[in-house]
Amino acid sequence: MAYTLTYSEKAKGWPSFYSFIPEKMIGMNNVFYSFKGGSLYKHNSNSRPRNNFYGEQYESTLSGVINIEPTIVKKFKTISLEGNAAWDCSVYSDLESGYIDKDWFSLKEGEQYAYIRRRADDDSFESRSAQGVGSVSTVDSSVITSVVLTFTFDVGSMISIGDKVYGVVSGTPEFAGIVTAVSGTTITINSDIPGAPDPPTTTIPVNGQFIMYVKNNIAESYGATGYYLAYTLTNDSESFVELYGIASNLFKSFP
């Protein structure tokens, strides 16, 4: 992707990348002008719409790294933004990745605050979001879209509606469906919901097969573990937006 890169004499550096690509740029009397398609444009002269250049709408993005105590593996639980609006936030560390939709932020003590969620398409079976249930006793697939898994023990406290269920075949988890109901010793899954892999193929478990699940990424998430946390903020607002700072709360750290 091509960008317009700007240099600041005051900062003696290259402070910004711009998505718009003009044919020519010039500054005069503290006003920035550019030319595109034979037309002259005066920048920063109107309040709306923001992120709009030459009639095309863009997004504002900001990337950075949080790296407190770089020699220690940390658990990054939250993102807080100091500003007047929430942003979509994509994060990753050297071990995990996560995401925060701007609608998940809540205003707390003057800051936008949200928990880092696991990506919906991230079903890492090595993470703590993946757990085993046990061997299924009987499988009832008589209903076309619903499959009822019955166990010899109570499963009501370990799995929730919205979790993704997998049957383990020769040591490999195969997606079976999404939990729609839990009651005592039974789990009902909808094998017709396109919610997990891409493409969303499903394999109905068989009697005696070991069953595992991955927690719903919205209902439960453990943040991101790693030595550092890299983030990219994205905002497509057409209104005035300010951002002063970004921080993350550490849940725990260990050597």
KAZIWO-V703642 format. One record per residue. N is the residue number from 1. PSI is psi in degrees with one decimal (NA if undefined). OMEGA is omega as a letter, one per 20 degrees, with the letter a starting at -180 (* if undefined). BURIAL is # if it has 9 or more other C-alpha atoms within 8 Angstrom, else .. Layout:
n: <N;N>
psi: <PSI;PSI>
omega: <OMEGA;OMEGA>
burial: <BURIAL;BURIAL>
This chain:
n: <1;2;3;4;5;6;7;8;9;10;11;12;13;14;15;16;17;18;19;20;21;22;23;24;25;26;27;28;29;30;31;32;33;34;35;36;37;38;39;40;41;42;43;44;45;46;47;48;49;50;51;52;53;54;55;56;57;58;59;60;61;62;63;64;65;66;67;68;69;70;71;72;73;74;75;76;77;78;79;80;81;82;83;84;85;86;87;88;89;90;91;92;93;94;95;96;97;98;99;100;101;102;103;104;105;106;107;108;109;110;111;112;113;114;115;116;117;118;119;120;121;122;123;124;125;126;127;128;129;130;131;132;133;134;135;136;137;138;139;140;141;142;143;144;145;146;147;148;149;150;151;152;153;154;155;156;157;158;159;160;161;162;163;164;165;166;167;168;169;170;171;172;173;174;175;176;177;178;179;180;181;182;183;184;185;186;187;188;189;190;191;192;193;194;195;196;197;198;199;200;201;202;203;204;205;206;207;208;209;210;211;212;213;214;215;216;217;218;219;220;221;222;223;224;225;226;227;228;229;230;231;232;233;234;235;236;237;238;239;240;241;242;243;244;245;246;247;248;249;250;251;252;253;254;255>
psi: <134.8;146.1;162.7;119.6;130.2;147.0;138.0;120.6;-36.2;-44.2;-15.3;43.3;-174.7;92.5;-22.3;148.1;133.6;140.6;-32.4;147.5;98.6;167.5;-29.5;147.8;148.5;143.1;134.0;127.6;44.2;23.4;138.9;126.2;152.1;160.8;135.8;126.6;31.7;2.4;151.9;131.7;135.4;120.7;157.9;35.6;-7.8;159.8;-25.2;152.5;143.5;162.5;22.8;122.9;126.5;33.7;4.3;134.0;135.7;-178.5;149.1;133.5;148.8;127.2;149.0;-177.4;133.6;121.2;60.2;135.6;72.0;-14.6;1.5;135.4;131.2;162.1;108.6;113.8;-36.4;167.0;131.9;137.1;130.2;107.3;-168.8;7.6;158.9;153.8;151.8;137.8;121.5;129.8;154.9;151.6;-170.6;-8.9;-33.7;171.9;164.8;-179.4;148.2;119.5;143.5;-25.8;-11.8;-10.2;145.1;144.6;115.4;119.4;41.8;2.7;149.0;126.2;134.7;154.4;143.3;124.9;150.5;144.6;143.9;-29.4;7.2;94.7;58.7;120.3;-1.6;-7.5;166.4;-10.0;-14.1;127.2;155.8;146.4;-52.8;-174.9;130.0;138.2;-54.9;149.8;121.7;108.7;29.8;-27.3;136.4;-48.6;-13.2;136.8;129.3;121.1;124.4;132.4;169.0;9.2;166.1;125.8;6.2;-27.4;-5.4;-13.8;151.5;160.9;134.5;-14.5;154.9;131.0;138.6;140.7;134.2;120.9;114.8;39.7;-1.3;123.1;134.0;129.8;129.6;-29.8;-177.4;136.7;127.5;-19.0;147.0;129.8;110.3;-110.5;7.3;147.2;126.4;129.0;149.4;107.4;5.8;7.0;121.6;71.8;-12.7;-92.4;171.7;109.5;156.4;65.3;148.9;150.5;117.5;128.3;166.5;163.6;134.7;-5.5;144.3;134.7;137.9;171.9;159.0;126.8;147.7;130.6;-21.1;-41.9;-32.4;130.9;150.0;16.5;-152.0;128.9;141.2;174.1;-30.4;169.0;114.2;143.2;153.3;119.8;138.3;133.6;126.9;20.5;143.4;3.0;172.9;126.3;134.4;143.6;122.4;-32.2;161.4;141.3;165.5;136.3;134.3;126.8;-40.6;164.9;153.8;152.8;NA>
omega: <a;r;r;a;a;r;r;r;a;a;a;a;a;a;a;r;r;a;a;a;a;r;r;r;r;r;a;r;r;r;a;r;r;r;r;r;r;a;r;a;r;a;r;a;r;a;a;i;r;a;a;a;r;r;a;a;a;r;r;r;r;a;r;a;r;a;r;a;a;a;a;r;a;r;r;a;a;r;r;a;r;a;a;a;r;r;r;a;r;a;r;r;r;a;a;r;a;a;r;r;a;r;r;a;r;r;a;r;r;r;r;a;r;r;r;a;r;r;a;a;a;r;r;a;r;a;a;r;r;a;r;r;a;a;a;a;r;r;r;a;a;r;a;a;a;r;a;r;a;a;r;a;a;a;a;a;a;a;a;r;a;r;r;a;r;r;a;a;a;r;a;r;r;a;a;a;a;a;r;r;r;a;r;a;a;r;r;r;r;a;a;a;r;a;a;a;r;j;a;r;a;r;a;r;r;a;r;a;r;a;r;a;r;a;r;a;r;a;a;r;a;a;a;r;r;r;a;r;r;a;r;r;a;r;a;a;r;r;a;a;r;r;a;a;r;a;r;r;r;r;r;r;a;a;*>
burial: <.;.;#;#;.;.;#;#;.;.;.;.;.;#;.;.;.;.;.;.;.;.;.;.;#;.;.;.;.;.;.;#;#;#;#;#;.;.;.;.;#;#;#;.;.;.;.;.;.;#;#;#;.;.;.;.;.;#;#;.;.;.;.;.;.;#;.;.;.;.;.;#;#;#;#;#;#;#;#;#;#;#;#;.;.;#;#;#;#;#;#;#;#;#;.;#;#;#;#;#;#;#;.;.;#;.;.;.;.;.;#;#;#;#;#;#;#;#;#;.;.;.;.;.;.;.;.;.;#;#;.;.;#;.;#;#;#;#;#;.;#;.;.;.;.;#;#;#;#;#;#;.;.;#;#;#;.;.;#;#;#;#;#;#;#;#;#;#;.;.;.;.;#;#;#;#;#;#;#;#;#;#;.;.;#;#;#;#;#;#;#;.;.;.;.;#;#;.;.;#;.;#;#;#;.;.;.;.;#;#;#;#;#;#;#;#;#;.;.;#;#;#;#;#;#;#;#;#;#;#;#;#;#;#;#;.;#;#;.;.;.;.;#;.;.;.;.;#;.;#;.;.;#;.;.>
